Amino acid sequence: MSKTVLDTFYNDLNQLKLNQFPCGPGKWRQEKEPHYCQESDAKEETLFSLQELARSDIWRVKEDWSNEISSLRRLAVKKPTKLTEKYIFEHFKTLRLVDKGINDVDEGLLKFANLKELSLTGNDLSSVKGANLPRSLTVLHLFANKLDNLDELARSPPKLQHIGAGHNNLTDITSYITPKIWPSLLSLDLSNNKISHLQQTIDCLSLITSLRSLSLVRNPITLAPCYYGYTLDKIPGLTILDDVSISLDDRLSFNKVSSLPLEWDNAIIRIAFPSVTNLRLPPTNEEIDEGSCTYPNQNEYSYFVRFCFISAGVSDHQQLKPFQVKETTGEVSPVTPKHRKSSVSSGRNSRSEKPSVPAVVVHPETPETDTIKKLKVNDKPNVEGIPQDEIVFFNTDAVPWSEEPVQFHKGIDVRCSNLHGLDVYLHSAVQFTLVEKIVESHTEVVSPDEALTPPVPAHKKQPAGKDKDKKKKKDDKSILKNKDGELLTWIKDEPTYKEVACIEVNLATLLTRTNIKGELEAQLMEPAPECERRGSFSSHATQNQSNKTNPKKGRDKSAKSKGAKSPKVDKAAGKKKPPASPACVPENKTLMMSYDITRIVWSSTAECRAAISANGEEG
């Protein structure tokens, strides 16, 4: 059902009761003021009394929809016969018909010959015909409607000085915001829309030389690092941007920035995880006993954070390593890359930040990764409006377990040229999962030239600068042999992966702020196993000491490990023992993960040049 502006106006006009007491030419009016000694009719009111009654709370009416209602009511009391239909239409200079369900701007609006300001905020308008607007109109508010374009408005419009079209669904304004259509436009409010192409939008607005105030708050283009600088440099006559006055220093900081060869529609989100506290202690490896030729399998444990993020339309320059879930174990293992590349940058483009090296990036499933079903870390979120191939897996660098909080020093810079998709993605919560990487080593019989020393834990590695001759002598003594005298070498198996814990972070704050950080209690992906000392560091040391005092412990089990016999003879050596379950979290302590997420913003032309230089080095 159509509801026009004129119908709504008549309805509101009737609420003013211009023909009812105390207004209008009713029998309650005294035509002449009575003589001071003459008695007046009790049913009649003097003009003064009617004016007082019209201002009283009893007869008060709603006057917020126009500035001219008060004067119209006074006239309805004083000279009611003057209120013809033509006079009433010409009397109104402002109309605010807000939240009235209007869906049609009809020709009846042309009756308002002197109308200057019209607000149709909060209605159901999908289009507005400029030809139906009064020629006298200078201010038009169309906030919170259902507009996806202003094409109809741009056809034969009045000479508007201000257009407010925020909180709609506008995307591309280049076809209807031109200096030919709006030669007198001083102020434009397009906040809270879906405008996502920075360069073409600002280049279009720069042609309107009369423009002095512009608001693009909460549009996807504001996520670009140089949105502010590019806008200032391209529109030199602008004095207010996003409701903030522009200073001379701001303008000078971005002098000639628009001439730089940058990808203006490319946003950068820096994601870092400063620390993980109270991480469970990994199990202790069985002791290597060279004297009895016992070489049990050795496990190396490291940890990284894995997450999904939108990353579309960026330049590719890095090999990737997808992950695949083994249906039999539910663990993750690397598969062969298919020459696809990552979208992670080194992060040297933002100010006041040290350069960061990107971690391995995992792209969407290839034919080899169709079995990614079991682990939640491999489930992509379904975000309406974003294709699945634009949602990408990212991994931080893997770091070993530490008694102190585990720190991931290298952050990840995620680039995305789909600004609208990024805006949608930031409205959702993102899961960050802590993954445990397990690399198991076993021994195998080799020729003398291939014999190697056993793997040395990171904390026992020889510092740089030591005497090479001493190291060589030590290596000669550490050549491995089995009980038959055959030489052995250590072989690392393919890594396996287990989810440890996860956190969910709401990123909507990044739409209005440049940084969010905090620390959250992590949700364990599996219950911690029971243990006597609750995985404390002292229990780890106690177990090591026990193995040293009892070297025979575990020999029977280790005799079945790879390399205890020649692989040509020993058929049992082919079976690999699964990694031991991780130790539990220390008692009464909660696993905590901290995060630091920044939307990169460049604050000067110099920083933009630095970004170009950094991208050139990466290429």
N, C-alpha and C positions, 0 to 999 in steps of 0.2 A: 504494500500500500504506500502510495506516494504521500510524502509530507513536505510541503513547500515552506519557504521562508515567509511568504505572505500569510499563509494559514497560521503559522506560529505567531506572527506579529499580531494578527487580529485577536487571537486567543489571549495574548498577554495584554493587549489594549483593553479588552473587556474587563480584565481584572482590576483596571484602574478605576472603574465605576465613575466615569466622567459625567454620566447622566443621572447619577443617584446621589441622594443626600450624603454629604452637604454640598456636592457639586451639582452642576446642571441647572436648567431653568424650571425648577419644580415649584409647587404651590407653597413650599416652605420659605420662599424668598419674599422679602418685602421690597416692592418696587421703588418706594421712596422712604427715606429715613423719617420716622415720626417726629413731631414737634416735642420738645422736652416736656411739655405739660400734657401731651396727648398720650393716651394709653395705646399700646401695640397689641396686635392679635397674638394670643398665646401660641397659635399654631405656626406663626411666622417668625423667621430669624433675620436679624440684621446682617449686613455684609460683613461687618467686623466679627460677629459671632460665628458666621459660617467659615470664615478664614481661620479662626482659632480652632474650630472643630475639625477642619480638614488637616490641621497639624497635630491633632491629639492622637494618642496611641489607639484610641477606639476605632478611628476611621483611617488609620495609617495603612498604606498599601506597599507592595514590594516595588522598590525603585532602583534595584541594582542593575537592571538590564538596559538602562539608558541614563545619560546625564541630563536629559531634557524633561524627565517625568515631573520633577518638582515644579518647574515653571509651567508645564502644561496643566497640572492640577490647580495651581493658583489662578490660571486663566479660566479654568472651568468653573471656579467659584465667582470670580470677578466679572467675566464677560463670557458666559457659556454660549451665547449665540454666535460667537466668532469661530467656534470649533467646527469648521466644516471639514470634510474628508480631505480636500486638497490642502487646507491649512495644516492639518495634523501631519500629513506625509512630509510637507515641506519644513515642518517644525523640527523634526528629528535630525540630528547631526551624528549621533552615535547609537549603535545597536549592538547589544551583546546577547545573542541568542545561544546560550551555552547549554549543552546536554539536553536538547529538545527532541532528539530523534529525527532531525531534518535530513532528508536524502535528496532534495532537489532545490537548486537555486533557480527559481522561475523568473519570468519577465516582470512579474509584479514588483520586483525590487527596484525597477527603474522609476517607480512613482516617488521614491525618496530623492528628490532633486538636489537636496543640500547635504546628503549623507557624506560624512568624512571618514568615519571609522566603523568598520563592520567586523564583528567577531562571531564566527560560527564554530567555535571550539567544541570538541566532544560530541560531534554529531556522526551521522552515518553517510557522509558524502564520499562518493567514489570519483566524482568529477565536479568541476565548477566552471560554468561557462562565463568567460570574461565579457561577452557581449551583453549579458544580463545584469552586469554590475553598473551602478550609477556612475556617470562620467565625473562626478565630483569626488569620488572615493579616493583616498590617499593611503589608508591603513587597512590591511586585510589580515585577519587571523584565521587560520584553518588548522589549528593544532588538533591532534588526536582524532583524526578522521580515518578514512579508508582509502586515501589517495596513494596510487602507485606512480602517478605522473601528473604534470600540470599542463598538458598539451591543450586542453580545452580552455584553461585560464589564459593561456598565451595568445588566444585568437581574439582580436579586437578588445583588449583589456583597457581599463582606464589608466591614467598615469599614476600608478602606485608608487609611493615612497618607501613603504615598508610591507614586506610579506613575511608572515610567520606561518610556516608549514611544518613545524616539528612534530615528532611522534606520529609519523606516517610510515609509508613503505616506499619512499622515493629511492631510486637507485641511480639513474643516469639523468642529470639535469642539463646536459649540454644542448639538447634540442629545443628547450623552451626558456632558458635563462640566457638571453643575449641582449646586447646594448640597443639593438633596433627595437626589440619588444618592450624593454624597460629602460628608457632613456633617463628617467628621473629617480631610479631606485637608489635609496640611501642606506637602507638596512635590510638584511636578509637573515632569517632564522630558519635553518634546516637541521636543527639538532635532533638527535634520536631518530635517525632514518637509517637507510642501508646503503649509503653512498660509499663505494669501495675503491674508486679509481682516483688516486690523489692528483696525478699530473694533469689528466684531461679535465678534471673538475676545476682545479685552481686556475688552469690556463683559460678556461671558459669564463670564470668569474673575473679574471684580470682585465677582460675587455670592457667591463662595466666601470668606466672611470669615475662615475659618481658614487660608487659604493664606499661607505665609511665604516659600517658595522656589520660583522659577519659572525654567525655562530654555527659551528659544525660539531658541537659536543656530542659524544656518544654515537658517532658514525664510525664505520670501520676504517676510514682513511686516517683517523686520529691515532691509529695503532702504528702507523709508519714512523720510523725514527726521526725523520726530518719534516714531519707534517707542519710544525710550527714555523720552522725556518723557511721552508719552501713557500708557504702562504705569505709570509711577511715580505719576502723578496719579490714575489710575482705581483703583489697588489700593493704598490707603494703608498697609495692614498688611504689605506686602511688605518683607522685609529683605535678600533676595538675589535678584538678577536676572542671569541668564546667568552664574552662578558668581562674581559679583562683589558684594561687600557694598554696600548703598546708604547713602550718607552723608546727613546732614541738609541739607548744602549742595545736593546733587543734587536732593533733593525740593523744596527752596525755589525752586530755579531754574525749576522747571516748575509752580509753583503756579497752579492753575486753567487750565492749558493745554488741558485736555480740553473746556472750554466754548467754545473759539474755533471759528468757522465755517471749518474747513480741510478740504481733501480729504485725509483721512488715508491713503488707499491710493494716493497719487500719489508715485512716486519721481522723483528728479531726478538726472540724470547730466550733469556739466559736462565738455565735451570741448574742449580747446584745443591748438593747435600753435604753441609759442613761436617756432620758427625752422626754416628749411630752409637748410642750408649747402651751398655748392658747386653751386648751381643753374646749369645751363648758360646761357650768354649768348644771348639772342635775336638773330636776324640784323639787320643794319643796313638801314634804309630808304634808297632812292636819294635823292640830294640834290634838293631843289626849287630850280629855277632860274627865277625870275620874269623875269629879263632876256630869256631866250629862250623864255618861255612854256612851260616844261617842268614838268609837275606829275605825276610818277609816283605810283602808288598808295602810300599810307602805311599801315603796319600798327602797331597798338598791342597790346602783349603784357602780359598779367596772369596771375596764377596763383591757384588756390584748391584746397582739399582737399575731396574728395567721398567720402562713405562711407554705408553702410547701418546703421540701428539700429532696434531695436524701439521703437515709440512708439504706444501704443494707448489709446483711451478718454479722451483729454484734450480740453479745450475748444479750439475752432478760432477763430483770430482773425487769420490772416495769409494773404494771397494767395500762391499758389505758382506756380512756373514749371517745369513738367516739361521734360525734355529728350528729344529724339528723334534717333535715329541715321539718317543718310542712307545708304541702301544703296549708293550709288555711290561715296561717299568714305570711309565709315566714321567721319565726324566727327559731333560732337554739335551740334545747334542747337536753340534754344528753340521750343516750340510754344505754341499758344494755351491759356491756362489754362481749366479747366472749373469755375471757382467753387468749387474745393475749397481747403482751408485748412491751414496748417501747425500743427505742435505744438511749436514752439520758444518758449521763454520767455526773458525778458531776463536771468535769472540774478541778480536782486537779492535773492533769498531767502536766500542762504547767508551765513554769517558771514565776516568778514575777507576779503571779496572785493569788488573794484570792480564796479559794474554792467556787464554785457556786453550788447551788442546782437546779436540773432540774425541769422544769415545767411539767405540764401534757402533755403527748404526744398523738396525735390522729393518728391512723394508717389508711391505706386505707379502703375504704368502705366495710363493712360487709353486709350480706343480710338485716340487719335492716336499713342500711343507703343508700339503693338504691335510695331514693328520694332526695338525695343531688343534687339539680339542680338550685335552684333560686339564692343563694348567690354566688357571685364571689369568696368569701373566700373559698368555698368548691369545686371550680373547679381546678382540677390538670392540670398543664401545660403539653402539649404534646411535649416532647423532644425526638427527633429521636435517637434511639439506647438505650433508657432507658425504661425498663418495668414499667408499671404504678404501680405495686405492690412494687417497690422500692422507689417511691416518697411518702413521709410521711408528715402528718400534725403535726405541733408543736404549742404549746401555751405557752406563758410566764405565770408566776403567775399573778393572778388578783389583782390589787391594787385599793383602793378607789380614788374618785376624790379629788383633792387638789387645793387650791387657788394658790399655787406655782406650778411650772412645775411638772407634774406627772412623777415619776421616777420608772423604773423597775430595782430594784437592782440585781435581780438574772438573770444571763444569762443562755443560753442553749448551751450545748456542743453536737454537732451532730457527731456521729461516722459513718464512711462508709468504708467498705472494698472493694467496687467496685471502684477502683481508676480510671479506664477508664471512668466509668459512671460519677464520680464526676468531672473529667476533662471536659467532655461534658457539664455537668450541669452548671459549672462555666462560660461557654461561654454565658449563657443566663442571662436575667434580672429576678430577683426574686421579687415578690410582698409581702410586709408586710402590713397586714391589722389590724387596730385598731378596736377592738370589744368591745361593751358595754354589760356588763352582768347585768341583772335586776332580783333581787330576791324579790318577793312580799310576804308580811306576812299578814295573816288575823287571826281573832279570832274565836274560836269554844268553845262550852260548854263542860266542862269536870268535872270529880269528884274532890272533894277537894284535894286529894293527887296529882292530876296532874296539879293543877293550877300553873301558872307561871307568872312572872312579864313581863311587856311589853319589847320589844326589845330596848336596849340602844344604841344610836349611838356611833361610835368608839371614837369620841372626848369627850363624856360625861362619858366614862367608869371609874369605880373607880380604882385609882392607887393601885398597889400591896403594901401590908404592912399595910393597914388600919385595924382598929379594927373590928374583925368579928362580935362582938355583935351588934355594930352600924349598920353594913350591914344587919344583920338578922332582926333588928327592922325596918329598912327602907323597906326591902322586904315584911314584914308582912303588912305594910301600903299600898303596891303597888299591892296587889292581885286584879285582875280584876273581876268585876261583871257587868252583864248587868242590864237593868231596872227591870227585874223579879227577881233579886237577885241571879241568877245562876252564878257559877264560870266560868271564861273564861281562855283560854290559847292561846298563839300566835303560829300559824302554818305557816311554810315557804313553799311556793309553789315551783314547779320546776322552775329553772332559764330559762329565755328567753334571746336571744342574738340579737343584732343589729349591723350591720357594721356602723362605724363612718367615717373612712377615710383610705386611703392607700398611700403607696409610692412604687416606683420601684427602685431597686438598681442593677446596673450592677456589677457583681462579677468577671469579667474577670481579673481584676488587681490582684486577689489573686493567679493567676497562676505564677506570677513573684514576688509578694510581700507577706509579711506575715500579713499585716493589712490594712484595709480600714475603714475610719470613716468619718462622715459628718452629715449634717443636711439638710433635704429637705422639701419643702413645700408639705403638704399632700393634696391629692385630696379627697374632701368630697364625700362620697358615696350617700348622700342625701342632698338636699338644707336645709340650716339652717332656722328654722321657724322665722317669724317676731315677734319682741317683742319691747316694749317701751324702756327698758333700755339695750337692746342687751345682756341680760344674765350676767350683771355685778354682782359682789359680793354684792354691796350695795342693788340691787333690791331684792336679796335673803333675806337679813336681813330685808328689809322693809316688805316683805311678811310675815315673821315670826312674826314681831311686830304687823302687822295688824291682824293676827290670834289670838294673845294673847289679844288684845283689844276687839275683837269681837268673843267670844267663840262660839256663836250660828251659825257662818258662816260655812256652809258645813254640818250641822247636818242632814238635810233632805237627802242629798246624802249618808252620812255615815250610816244612819239607814238601808239602803239596803245592807250594806257590810256583809261579813260573820261574824257570831258571834253576830250580833245585836239581833237576836232571836235564840232560840234553833234550831239546824239543823234538829231536828226531826219534827219541826212544820213549820219552815220557808222554803218554797220551793224556794223562790227567792235568798236565801243565796248561792245556788250552782253556780250562775253566777259570774265569776270573772271579775272585771273591768280591761281592758287592761292598761298596764303602760302608763303614760303620755309621750308625746314626749319630748325629751331632749331640753334643752334651747339652744339658738343660740350662736354662737361664738361672743366674744366681738367685738364691732364695730371697723373697720379699723385694725383688727388683724388677722393674718393668722395662721392656725394650722400648727405647725412645728413638725416633728418627727426626732430625731437624732438616728444614728445607729453606732455600733462599731463591726466590724466583723474581726475575727482573725483566721488565719490558724496556728494551734499549731505546733511549732518546738521545739524539745528538743536540748539543747546545750551541754549536758554532760552526762556521764554515771550515775551520781548521779540523774539527773532528770528522766532518764529512770527507775531507781530503784524506785523513788518516784511514778511513774506512775503505776508500778507493785503493789506497796503497796496500792495505792488508789483503784485500780481495785479489789484487794483482799477484802478490806473493803466493797466495794459496793456489791460484790458477797455474 
